[in-house]
Amino acid sequence: MILIDEKKLLEQIALGNEKSFSTIYDFYYPEIRRYVLKFVKSDEYTEDLCQEIFLKVWDIRGNLVSIFSFRAYLFVLARNITFNFLKHAAMEKTVQEEIMRSSFVLNNYSEEEYQTTEYLEFIDRVLAQIPPRSREIFELCRVDGHTYKATAEQLGISNNAVKKHMIRTMKYLKNTILKEFGLSVTWIGVAIELTFI
């Protein structure tokens, strides 16, 4: 299912339109909740993480118009926040106990879910081949939503250096994905929003 006029909604959200944000939230929330629940296995923690995910979207709303595929970005954001939670949960006994109580076996992945997982794993392998500095810059700009200027200031390099890293990485991703999947230019843009764990 595709959200009609998603680009327009994202443009309105970037301007602070809460009604458009609610539309995006209502559309994606069920799917994001199912995704997070598969890892966390607790309704309570899943709800908390979903709120955190969408709050992050609202926080970086000014950068939404520059995202090639919002759905891909949202799922990577959900994955990163969920995995960070699980890393901390490993050290929290009470969280471990809650997850164990709520634990259940998840079966019957749909073909789409399988392909998404396979695709994300492929992207992780591709990103592993990119120089560490380029990966760091890519993550700051595309996952954390930083501007080139903010990234340059944080890393103590020039805006031009950030731009060069991004161009090289983008070109590498596009060429690799085109070769592997034969995707159109539009869908190759999905890779730009993906990051590593």
Summary of the structure (lengths in Angstrom):
residues: 197
radius of gyration: 17.6
end to end distance: 27.2
largest distance: 51.4
contacts: 530
relative contact order: 0.10
helix: 78%
strand: 0%
